[in-house]
Amino acid sequence: MRNQADMIVGLQWGDEGKGKIVDHMAQTHDVVCRFAGGHNAGHTIVVDGKVYALHLIPSGVLNPDAINIIGNGVVLSPENLIDKELKQFSSLKGKLFISDKAHLLLPYHAQIDQAKERLRKKAIGTTGKGIGPAYADKISRVGHRVGELQNPEKLAQRILNHFDDNKVLLELMEIKRPQEDELIDLLTHYKDELDCYITDTTKLLWELLNENKRVLLEGAQGTMLDIDHGTYPYVTSSNTISAGACSGLGLNPKDIGKVTGIAKAYCTRVGNGPFPTEDFGEDGKKMADVGKEFGTTTGRARRCGWFDAVAARYACRLNGCDQIALMKLDVLDGFDEVKICVKYEFEGEQIDYVPYDLEGVKPIYKSFKGWKSVKGIKEYDKLPDEAKAYIKTIEELTQTRVGVISTSPDRKDTIVLK
């Protein structure tokens, strides 16, 4: 019987600390796969004090023995991958593989994204990286896949035809048609730099599972940003939940094994959209300052608030979580009081589920006595009793055990419960 793939998925609005846990778990896995999103996702990993910022490359890249796969569900920006991420490493040949069926995110996608945000009466708050337009082209069947880089001249002509077909709209957005020779040069550059990584990753992944390799699937963004199940329209453009790993890599549901959901000990959100537990006072400001809550990809300040157990329970059920990895518990050090949202007030009633629209929802909190410090603690028994009570309540409200607890950004400051 072949191995099943373990999975890590975000339970909130992204930025939960998935990078650290993927990096931690990647030390015992042979393969790490990214299945959705684009370079709007950012995972920050700290190893021995050195900071790595990853956007497209899976976090397993810091395990010298691991294979890393960027799946077909990803929209890939060659420019970002070549000019920013690959430069952090000496060589990834034989360690990194890119699906030939992943869709290309090209410079004009970012221009469209930014133009549309400017024209909207109420902006969604996208990163402006071109993710939405790239996925829109994919669904509209006018996109271009990584495998097409094998013939830059042919791909350039297809792109120019797309510009001609959409001339009026693109001119309204002040987006210029590329020069053919410059476009061919750019695509040839992409091919030269990436050709050694491009392959049929679905076939490769099947072979690795058949060889009983230990595979880890890495989610991007978070459940509440899922295109179908998140706070639409303030969401990303892909399926961020565990089911998205199947279509985004070419797996079937029986290939998925243990699912670990990642959640901060509080909540954050970047961009616009409803956020029931957002704290606009000093507590929210303190979380932002201590937690260094600025986006890895955009540098934007994250909105901060208390742990939302209603949304977390919903996310755990959607993803089939076997356990929660509770991140950044140390950020709550020194609070006199900490809170958990246990129910919502919605249209005059108390509810314990996520409604169709979170606009107008008010949190109902349960308060807890704070604790002095958990920073750097590596054993559960050494945690303050107040922190243990907080964790136990999260388990009860989400109906999911907490199996991993992070007490600092560093890899080694992690409690793993048996």
Helices and strands as residue ranges (DSSP letters): E 5-10, H 18-26, E 31-34, E 43-47, E 50-54, G 59-62, E 67-70, E 75-76, H 78-80, I 81-85, G 86-88, E 96-99, E 103-104, H 107-119, H 131-139, G 146-150, H 152-165, H 167-172, H 180-194, G 195-197, E 198-199, H 201-210, E 215-218, G 223-225, H 244-249, G 253-255, E 256-264, E 267-269, H 282-290, E 303-305, E 307-308, H 309-319, E 323-327, G 329-332, E 337-346, E 349-351, E 362-369, G 380-382, H 385-398, E 402-406, E 414-416
